[in-house]
Amino acid sequence: MQGERTDLQGKSIEERFWSKVDIKGLNECWPWKGYINPSGYGLFRYYDRYIGAHKIALILSKENIPEDSIACHKCDNRKCCNPNHIYPGTNSDNQRDRYERIKTKRRSMCIEVNLVT
Ligand SMILES: [Zn+2]
């Protein structure tokens, strides 16, 4: 983790981010306590932009994430920011996941959020 990044309020991004996550047990969902958009995803304000909270959780907790990755939830909880429930996927993973879910009539857990945007 790079601890040098700070935001305008002088707190590190990590500090500000995790203070808005309801951190629970390792295998439980960690709900986002900040702003939730109408689609049900948590949003984190980063300077003048809003970024998916689960995406930040992924970026802060994992290294060497491929640039074209998308942040996918293993759980079916869009508000969840537990890094153990989020993994970097690719669009083809996402499509395969969606296909499997249509076949098995499960709801999709994978969302298309590009890490680069
Ligand atoms: Zn979860």
Boltz pocket constraint, residues with backbone or C-beta under 6 A from the ligand:
constraints:
  - pocket:
      binder: B
      contacts: [[A, 28], [A, 29], [A, 30], [A, 75], [A, 76], [A, 77], [A, 80], [A, 81], [A, 82], [A, 85]]
      max_distance: 6.0
